[in-house]
Amino acid sequence: GESVAGAVAQNWPEFNTLWTRTFTESDGYRAKNGLAPRLSKIGLVTGAVLHCLPALEKSVASRALSERSLKIIRVELSGSGQRFVGMKYPVDDEALGSLRSALSALGEERGGASLSGFVDEPLSPLQGKSISWLTSPPVTMESFFGAATKGGAKRGPPGIVGISQNKVSRPVEKKKKCVRGKTSAITSFFNRK
């Protein structure tokens, strides 16, 4: 069982040398020698962020367009494999300073409340009705109407409406088709003037 990397190193040593050097040069946070960096720093705002969303949006309003959209992302740390879910946010000092000032302005607008004024509440118990709804199968046309679709009304020939209990039926008027001319393909419809 020879590895692919070992086979490349043995059969194409010049290619292997160039590949290793390129890999090593791109191992950083900044682009150099025309290579995109393989590592990146990502700011992640986690936890209950809905109460401070206006401040987050205001703090990135003057940033570049690529940094303005606050996307929800999942990140996995390469060392430990630990995963986080949060809102992507720029990590430079200017962005963090702008966020701090926007949060303090938001706190003043809300009557002097600061971020430390927020308290995590304990989880409330699940309601039985919610559990029942989550564990029951979805409603379909057949399950909603029940017996009516399983053998109730019988269908008659097209154009006739029947009521099975009273044996009453009446013909249904058919709409007249408007014929403008024969068309052999749909493209002829679009070519008409």
Beta strands, then each sheet from edge to edge (+ up, - down):
strand 1: 43-45
strand 2: 72-76
strand 3: 83-89
strand 4: 160-163
strand 5: 168-171
sheet 1: 1+ 3- 2+
sheet 2: 4+ 5-
end
